Amino acid sequence: MRMWSRRSRALASGLAAAVGIGVMSGCAAQDNGKPDNKITVWSLENLTDRVEATKKTVAAFEKESGVKVNLVGVDEGQLPQLIMSAAAAGTLPDVIGGIPLAPVWQMYSNGLLNTDATKKIVDDLGSGTFNGNALKLTGDGATRLGVPSDAWMQILVYRKDLFAKAGLAAPDSYDAMLKAARKLNSGGTSGISLSTDPSDVFTQQSFEDLALANGCELADAKGDVTLDSPQCDRAFDAYDRLAGDYGAPGTQTVDTTRAVYFAGRSSMIVWSTFLLDELAGLRGDALPSCAQCKKDPQYLSDNSGIVTALSGPDAAKPAQFGEISSWVVTKTAETAASEKFIEYMMGDGYQGWFGMAPEGKIPVRAGTADDPQKYLKAWRASDMGVDTKKSMEEVFSPQLLDELAAGVSNMKRWGITQGQGALVGATIGELPIPKAVGDMTTGQTSPQEAAEEADEEVASLQKSLQ
């Protein structure tokens, strides 16, 4: 599994440091000479099984197109340094795949992207075949930063058997979550598994999920930081009550939150869709360990409900946090060959790409003009798991799969649509919000003080970027 939460400090702060190098070398080396029909592709899907799967798709492309592809698996934590070094040396790759929103926006800000090429690709494939929200998040107005390929989303998973026994409604709102966490926080079972680790961006992702649900934004349309707004004050307060009063004891991390829920010692968990294959008992290295799970590996899956979008009292409609991965063409790329490659990966090779981990790679291109639902239908039938394979539709209900697919349209992100992509990357690098959450949930500060602390730190980061 590619750990979705590793949007590391290095990834953001390293790219932010590349501004001076990136703009100069990216523009100076735009023409590398006569096209040779050879391209270098960096892929952030660098786990061994995913690299092998990608190689098969690449081999098919090479045979069909005559383009030679040098595929390089890149670790997210090393990406910023690699980009800096390559930009300085004039040896940027032609294409990068599986790249999240924040580094896409930072590369764009640094002048390292060929946005004309990505616009042509989307136009050739048909912009109407892509999810509109995915296009919005990966574009700057009419400028097409990248070609969105797939998404994962933050979800709330809950013990529907315990909820039914207690007569509780699904936890799809602040009030319902708090009521359930309070009632079910007893007998060795915590109300919720929610991250409080001040040194992990997973905490920021978890908080942003709840914050967006209440209309709490990182910045407003003018670009002013707004983490001390009434909506954010309420979000910090709800998070504090959930994690501090009803959460598992001690600092909770990406690993411990999952472990507590899998052990049957938590009533709810906020995690990503990458949890789904593990929840179904399909990964030997992350099996559910509850008492009932020993006899029935799918016990926890069968007795878990899933909420895709949450709502807070101050928001007009539900929302959820998620991440979109994209293909980008760099400023120095061999354009024609790069365009052919990405069009193939979003066409004939698309099922192989999202099929590597369908629980965390929800296609944002639904189909083609001739078959509008082609890829969504293939995604539903895709096998998930590592040690045991089962299709998505074999394990999960049609309703849930519908909600996951539709969730891309509900997905929101702090700062992106307000033109604050570089600031988002900086917060991921410096982690002021997880630090504020950590101070709050350990009783060092109040929710209001945490909101003020986060607002001041993010505003300071914003000034440093100007």
C-alpha positions as CSV (number, residue, x, y, z in Angstrom):
1,M,0.0,0.0,0.0
2,R,1.2,3.5,-0.8
3,M,0.8,5.3,2.4
4,W,-1.6,8.1,1.4
5,S,-0.7,10.1,4.5
6,R,2.9,10.6,3.6
7,R,2.6,14.1,2.2
8,S,5.9,14.8,4.0
9,R,7.5,18.0,5.2
10,A,10.2,17.4,2.7
11,L,7.7,17.2,-0.2
12,A,6.3,20.6,0.5
13,S,9.2,22.6,1.9
14,G,11.6,21.2,-0.6
15,L,9.5,22.3,-3.5
16,A,8.9,25.7,-2.0
17,A,12.7,26.0,-1.8
18,A,13.0,25.3,-5.5
19,V,11.4,28.5,-6.7
20,G,14.6,30.3,-7.7
21,I,16.1,27.2,-9.3
22,G,12.9,26.0,-10.9
23,V,11.9,29.1,-12.8
24,M,15.3,29.8,-14.2
25,S,16.3,26.3,-15.3
26,G,12.8,25.3,-16.3
27,C,12.6,28.1,-18.9
28,A,16.2,28.0,-20.0
29,A,16.1,24.3,-20.9
30,Q,12.7,24.2,-22.7
31,D,14.2,23.0,-26.0
32,N,16.4,19.9,-25.4
33,G,17.1,19.5,-29.1
34,K,15.7,17.3,-31.8
35,P,12.9,14.9,-30.5
36,D,14.2,11.4,-30.2
37,N,10.9,9.7,-29.3
38,K,12.3,8.8,-25.9
39,I,10.8,10.0,-22.6
40,T,11.6,9.7,-18.9
41,V,8.6,9.2,-16.7
42,W,8.7,9.5,-12.9
43,S,5.9,7.6,-11.1
44,L,5.0,8.2,-7.5
45,E,3.4,4.7,-7.5
46,N,6.8,3.3,-6.5
47,L,5.9,0.1,-4.6
48,T,7.3,-3.0,-6.2
49,D,4.0,-4.5,-7.2
50,R,2.7,-1.2,-8.7
51,V,6.0,-0.6,-10.6
52,E,5.7,-4.0,-12.1
53,A,2.0,-3.4,-13.1
54,T,2.9,0.0,-14.6
55,K,5.8,-1.6,-16.6
56,K,3.3,-4.0,-18.3
57,T,1.1,-1.0,-19.3
58,V,4.2,0.9,-20.5
59,A,5.4,-2.1,-22.5
60,A,2.1,-2.2,-24.3
61,F,2.3,1.6,-25.0
62,E,5.9,1.2,-26.4
63,K,4.9,-1.5,-28.7
64,E,1.9,0.4,-30.0
65,S,3.5,3.9,-30.3
66,G,7.2,3.3,-30.9
67,V,8.0,5.7,-28.1
68,K,10.7,4.5,-25.7
69,V,9.8,5.1,-22.0
70,N,12.3,5.2,-19.1
71,L,10.1,4.5,-16.1
72,V,11.5,5.6,-12.7
73,G,9.7,4.9,-9.4
74,V,10.1,7.9,-7.1
75,D,9.4,8.1,-3.4
76,E,7.3,11.1,-2.3
77,G,9.8,12.1,0.4
78,Q,12.5,12.3,-2.2
79,L,10.5,14.1,-4.9
80,P,11.4,17.7,-3.9
81,Q,15.1,17.1,-3.8
82,L,15.0,15.2,-7.1
83,I,13.0,18.1,-8.8
84,M,15.5,20.7,-7.4
85,S,18.5,18.7,-8.6
86,A,17.0,17.9,-12.0
87,A,15.8,21.5,-12.6
88,A,19.3,22.8,-11.7
89,A,20.9,20.3,-14.1
90,G,18.4,20.8,-16.9
91,T,17.4,17.1,-16.6
92,L,13.8,17.2,-15.5
93,P,11.8,14.1,-16.5
94,D,9.3,14.6,-19.3
95,V,6.3,13.3,-17.3
96,I,5.4,12.8,-13.7
97,G,2.5,10.6,-12.7
98,G,0.6,10.1,-9.4
99,I,1.5,13.6,-8.2
100,P,-0.8,15.2,-5.6
101,L,-2.4,18.6,-5.8
102,A,0.0,20.7,-3.6
103,P,3.2,19.8,-5.6
104,V,1.4,20.2,-8.9
105,W,0.5,23.8,-7.9
106,Q,4.0,24.4,-6.6
107,M,5.6,23.2,-9.8
108,Y,3.2,25.5,-11.7
109,S,4.2,28.4,-9.5
110,N,7.8,27.7,-10.1
111,G,7.4,27.7,-13.9
112,L,8.2,24.0,-14.3
113,L,5.1,22.8,-16.1
114,N,4.0,22.7,-19.8
115,T,0.4,23.7,-19.3
116,D,-0.3,23.9,-23.0
117,A,0.5,20.2,-23.4
118,T,-1.8,19.2,-20.6
119,K,-4.6,21.3,-22.0
120,K,-4.2,19.6,-25.4
121,I,-4.4,16.2,-23.8
122,V,-7.6,17.0,-21.9
123,D,-9.1,18.5,-25.0
124,D,-8.1,15.5,-27.1
125,L,-9.6,13.1,-24.6
126,G,-12.7,15.3,-24.2
127,S,-13.0,17.5,-21.2
128,G,-16.6,16.4,-20.8
129,T,-15.4,12.9,-20.0
130,F,-13.6,14.1,-16.8
131,N,-15.2,15.0,-13.5
132,G,-15.7,18.7,-13.4
133,N,-14.5,19.2,-9.8
134,A,-11.3,17.3,-10.6
135,L,-10.7,19.6,-13.5
136,K,-11.4,22.7,-11.4
137,L,-8.9,21.6,-8.6
138,T,-6.2,20.9,-11.2
139,G,-6.6,24.1,-13.2
140,D,-5.9,27.7,-12.7
141,G,-8.9,29.2,-14.5
142,A,-8.4,28.4,-18.2
143,T,-4.8,27.1,-17.5
144,R,-4.6,23.3,-17.3
145,L,-1.9,22.4,-14.7
146,G,-2.2,18.7,-15.0
147,V,-4.3,15.8,-16.3
148,P,-6.3,14.5,-13.3
149,S,-6.2,10.7,-13.2
150,D,-7.6,9.4,-9.9
151,A,-8.6,10.3,-6.4
152,W,-8.8,9.0,-2.9
153,M,-11.1,10.4,-0.3
154,Q,-11.3,10.8,3.5
155,I,-14.1,8.7,4.9
156,L,-15.7,8.0,8.3
157,V,-16.0,4.3,9.0
158,Y,-18.2,3.3,11.9
159,R,-19.5,0.1,13.7
160,K,-23.0,-0.1,12.4
161,D,-23.7,-3.1,14.7
162,L,-22.8,-1.0,17.8
163,F,-24.8,2.0,16.4
164,A,-27.9,-0.2,15.8
165,K,-27.7,-1.7,19.2
166,A,-27.5,1.8,20.8
167,G,-30.2,3.2,18.5
168,L,-27.9,5.7,17.0
169,A,-28.2,7.3,13.5
170,A,-25.3,7.2,11.0
171,P,-22.6,9.7,12.1
172,D,-22.8,12.0,9.1
173,S,-22.9,15.3,11.0
174,Y,-21.1,17.0,13.9
175,D,-24.1,16.4,16.2
176,A,-24.4,12.7,15.3
177,M,-20.7,12.1,15.6
178,L,-20.5,13.7,19.0
179,K,-23.6,12.0,20.3
180,A,-22.3,8.6,19.2
181,A,-18.8,9.1,20.5
182,R,-20.1,10.1,23.9
183,K,-22.5,7.2,24.1
184,L,-20.2,4.5,22.8
185,N,-17.1,5.6,24.7
186,S,-17.2,3.0,27.4
187,G,-16.2,-0.5,28.4
188,G,-12.8,-0.4,26.8
189,T,-14.1,0.9,23.5
190,S,-13.3,4.5,22.6
191,G,-15.8,6.7,20.9
192,I,-13.6,7.4,17.8
193,S,-10.1,6.9,16.4
194,L,-8.9,10.3,15.3
195,S,-5.4,11.5,14.7
196,T,-3.7,13.9,17.1
197,D,-0.1,13.5,16.1
198,P,1.4,17.0,15.9
199,S,4.2,15.8,13.6
200,D,2.1,14.1,10.9
201,V,0.2,15.6,8.0
202,F,-2.4,12.9,8.5
203,T,-3.6,15.0,11.5
204,Q,-4.0,18.0,9.2
205,Q,-5.9,15.9,6.6
206,S,-8.2,14.5,9.3
207,F,-8.9,18.0,10.7
208,E,-9.4,19.5,7.3
209,D,-12.0,16.9,6.6
210,L,-14.1,17.9,9.6
211,A,-13.3,21.6,9.1
212,L,-14.5,21.6,5.4
213,A,-17.7,20.0,6.6
214,N,-18.5,23.1,8.7
215,G,-17.4,25.7,6.0
216,C,-14.1,26.4,7.7
217,E,-11.6,27.5,5.1
218,L,-7.9,28.1,5.1
219,A,-8.3,31.4,3.3
220,D,-11.0,33.5,1.8
221,A,-11.5,34.6,-1.8
222,K,-9.1,37.6,-1.2
223,G,-6.4,35.2,0.0
224,D,-6.7,36.2,3.7
225,V,-6.1,33.4,6.2
226,T,-9.3,32.6,8.0
227,L,-8.6,29.9,10.5
228,D,-9.9,32.0,13.4
229,S,-13.4,32.3,11.8
230,P,-16.5,31.2,13.8
231,Q,-16.7,28.2,11.5
232,C,-13.2,27.2,12.3
233,D,-13.6,27.9,16.0
234,R,-16.5,25.4,16.0
235,A,-14.4,22.9,14.0
236,F,-11.6,23.0,16.5
237,D,-14.0,22.6,19.3
238,A,-15.7,19.6,17.8
239,Y,-12.3,18.0,17.0
240,D,-11.2,18.6,20.6
241,R,-14.3,17.0,22.1
242,L,-14.1,14.0,19.7
243,A,-10.4,13.3,19.9
244,G,-9.7,14.7,23.4
245,D,-12.8,13.6,25.3
246,Y,-13.9,10.4,23.5
247,G,-10.8,9.3,21.5
248,A,-8.3,6.6,22.4
249,P,-5.7,7.6,25.0
250,G,-2.3,8.9,24.0
251,T,-1.1,10.5,20.8
252,Q,-3.0,8.9,17.9
253,T,-1.2,8.4,14.6
254,V,-2.1,7.1,11.1
255,D,-1.1,3.6,12.3
256,T,-2.6,3.6,15.8
257,T,-6.0,4.9,14.7
258,R,-6.3,2.0,12.3
259,A,-4.9,-0.5,14.8
260,V,-7.5,0.5,17.5
261,Y,-10.4,0.3,15.1
262,F,-9.2,-3.1,13.7
263,A,-8.9,-4.4,17.2
264,G,-12.6,-3.7,17.8
265,R,-11.7,-1.0,20.4
266,S,-13.2,2.0,18.6
267,S,-16.6,2.8,17.4
268,M,-15.5,5.2,14.5
269,I,-12.4,6.0,12.6
270,V,-11.5,8.8,10.1
271,W,-9.2,7.5,7.5
272,S,-8.8,7.3,3.7
273,T,-10.4,5.0,1.2
274,F,-7.0,3.1,1.2
275,L,-8.4,1.5,4.4
276,L,-11.1,-0.5,2.4
277,D,-9.0,-3.5,1.2
278,E,-7.5,-3.9,4.7
279,L,-10.9,-3.6,6.3
280,A,-12.1,-6.4,4.1
281,G,-9.2,-8.6,5.4
282,L,-7.4,-8.7,2.0
283,R,-4.0,-7.7,3.2
284,G,-1.9,-10.1,5.3
285,D,0.2,-7.3,6.8
286,A,-2.8,-5.3,8.1
287,L,-5.6,-7.7,9.0
288,P,-8.5,-6.8,11.4
289,S,-7.7,-8.3,14.8
290,C,-11.0,-8.0,16.7
291,A,-12.1,-11.1,18.6
292,Q,-14.7,-12.1,15.9
293,C,-12.2,-11.4,13.1
294,K,-10.2,-14.5,13.9
295,K,-13.0,-16.8,12.7
296,D,-14.3,-14.4,10.1
297,P,-11.8,-12.0,8.4
298,Q,-14.6,-10.0,6.9
299,Y,-16.5,-9.5,10.2
300,L,-15.4,-6.0,10.6
301,S,-16.1,-5.1,7.0
302,D,-19.6,-6.7,7.2
303,N,-20.4,-4.7,10.4
304,S,-19.0,-1.4,9.3
305,G,-20.8,1.5,7.8
306,I,-19.2,4.2,5.7
307,V,-20.0,7.9,5.6
308,T,-18.4,9.8,2.6
309,A,-19.4,13.4,3.3
310,L,-19.9,15.1,6.6
311,S,-21.9,18.2,7.5
312,G,-21.4,20.8,10.3
313,P,-24.0,23.2,11.7
314,D,-22.5,26.3,9.9
315,A,-22.2,24.8,6.4
316,A,-24.8,25.0,3.6
317,K,-24.1,21.4,2.4
318,P,-21.9,18.4,3.2
319,A,-18.3,18.2,2.1
320,Q,-15.3,16.0,2.3
321,F,-11.5,16.1,2.0
322,G,-9.8,14.2,-0.7
323,E,-6.7,14.0,-2.9
324,I,-6.4,14.0,-6.7
325,S,-3.4,12.5,-8.4
326,S,-2.4,13.9,-11.8
327,W,-0.2,13.5,-14.8
328,V,2.0,16.5,-15.5
329,V,4.2,17.4,-18.4
330,T,7.3,19.4,-17.5
331,K,8.6,22.5,-19.2
332,T,11.5,20.6,-20.8
333,A,9.6,17.6,-22.0
334,E,9.6,16.1,-25.5
335,T,6.0,17.3,-26.0
336,A,4.6,15.1,-28.7
337,A,5.8,11.8,-27.1
338,S,4.7,12.9,-23.6
339,E,1.2,13.8,-24.9
340,K,0.9,10.4,-26.6
341,F,2.0,8.6,-23.4
342,I,-0.5,10.4,-21.1
343,E,-3.3,10.0,-23.5
344,Y,-2.6,6.3,-23.6
345,M,-2.4,6.1,-19.7
346,M,-5.8,7.8,-19.6
347,G,-7.2,5.6,-22.4
348,D,-6.1,2.1,-23.3
349,G,-3.8,1.9,-20.2
350,Y,-6.2,3.6,-17.8
351,Q,-7.7,0.4,-16.3
352,G,-4.3,-0.9,-15.5
353,W,-3.4,2.3,-13.8
354,F,-6.4,2.7,-11.4
355,G,-6.7,-1.1,-11.1
356,M,-3.4,-1.3,-9.2
357,A,-5.3,-0.1,-6.0
358,P,-8.9,0.7,-6.9
359,E,-9.9,1.4,-3.3
360,G,-7.6,4.4,-3.4
361,K,-7.5,5.2,-7.1
362,I,-11.1,6.2,-8.0
363,P,-11.1,7.2,-11.6
364,V,-11.9,10.8,-12.3
365,R,-12.5,10.1,-16.0
366,A,-15.7,8.3,-16.1
367,G,-15.5,7.0,-19.7
368,T,-15.2,8.0,-23.3
369,A,-17.6,9.9,-25.6
370,D,-18.7,6.6,-27.0
371,D,-19.0,4.8,-23.7
372,P,-19.5,7.5,-21.0
373,Q,-19.3,5.0,-18.0
374,K,-16.6,2.7,-19.4
375,Y,-14.0,3.4,-16.7
376,L,-16.3,3.6,-13.7
377,K,-17.8,0.2,-14.7
378,A,-14.3,-1.2,-15.0
379,W,-13.4,0.3,-11.6
380,R,-16.3,-1.4,-9.9
381,A,-15.1,-4.8,-11.3
382,S,-11.5,-4.2,-10.4
383,D,-9.8,-6.6,-7.9
384,M,-8.5,-5.0,-4.7
385,G,-6.3,-6.6,-2.0
386,V,-2.8,-8.0,-1.9
387,D,-2.7,-11.5,-0.4
388,T,-6.4,-12.1,-1.2
389,K,-8.1,-10.6,-4.2
390,K,-11.8,-9.7,-4.4
391,S,-13.5,-7.2,-6.7
392,M,-14.8,-3.9,-5.4
393,E,-18.4,-4.9,-6.2
394,E,-18.0,-8.3,-4.5
395,V,-17.1,-6.7,-1.2
396,F,-19.0,-3.4,-1.1
397,S,-22.6,-2.5,-1.9
398,P,-23.6,-0.7,-5.2
399,Q,-24.7,2.2,-3.0
400,L,-21.3,2.7,-1.4
401,L,-19.5,2.5,-4.8
402,D,-22.0,5.1,-6.1
403,E,-21.1,7.3,-3.2
404,L,-17.4,6.9,-3.6
405,A,-17.6,7.7,-7.3
406,A,-19.9,10.7,-6.7
407,G,-17.7,11.8,-3.8
408,V,-15.1,13.3,-6.2
409,S,-17.7,16.0,-7.0
410,N,-18.2,16.8,-3.3
411,M,-14.4,16.9,-2.7
412,K,-13.0,20.2,-1.4
413,R,-9.6,21.3,-0.5
414,W,-8.3,24.2,1.5
415,G,-6.8,27.1,-0.5
416,I,-6.7,25.5,-3.9
417,T,-9.6,27.3,-5.5
418,Q,-8.6,30.5,-3.7
419,G,-5.3,30.5,-5.5
420,Q,-3.3,29.5,-2.4
421,G,-1.7,26.3,-3.7
422,A,1.8,27.4,-2.6
423,L,0.5,28.2,0.9
424,V,-1.2,24.7,1.1
425,G,2.2,23.2,0.3
426,A,3.9,25.3,2.9
427,T,1.4,24.2,5.7
428,I,2.1,20.6,4.7
429,G,5.8,21.3,5.1
430,E,5.7,23.2,8.4
431,L,2.6,21.5,10.0
432,P,1.2,24.4,12.0
433,I,-2.3,23.0,12.1
434,P,-1.3,19.5,13.5
435,K,0.8,21.3,16.1
436,A,-2.2,23.4,17.1
437,V,-4.4,20.3,17.2
438,G,-1.8,18.4,19.3
439,D,-1.6,21.3,21.8
440,M,-5.4,21.4,22.0
441,T,-6.1,17.7,22.5
442,T,-3.4,17.4,25.2
443,G,-5.1,20.2,27.1
444,Q,-2.3,22.8,26.6
445,T,-4.6,25.2,24.8
446,S,-8.3,25.8,24.3
447,P,-10.0,25.2,20.9
448,Q,-10.2,29.0,20.4
449,E,-6.6,29.4,21.3
450,A,-5.7,26.6,18.9
451,A,-7.6,28.3,16.1
452,E,-5.8,31.6,16.8
453,E,-2.4,29.8,17.0
454,A,-3.0,28.1,13.7
455,D,-4.2,31.3,12.0
456,E,-1.2,33.3,13.2
457,E,1.3,30.6,12.1
458,V,-0.3,30.1,8.6
459,A,-0.5,33.9,8.1
460,S,3.2,34.1,8.9
461,L,3.9,31.3,6.4
462,Q,1.9,33.2,3.8
463,K,4.0,36.4,4.3
464,S,7.2,34.3,3.9
465,L,6.0,33.2,0.5
466,Q,5.4,36.7,-0.8
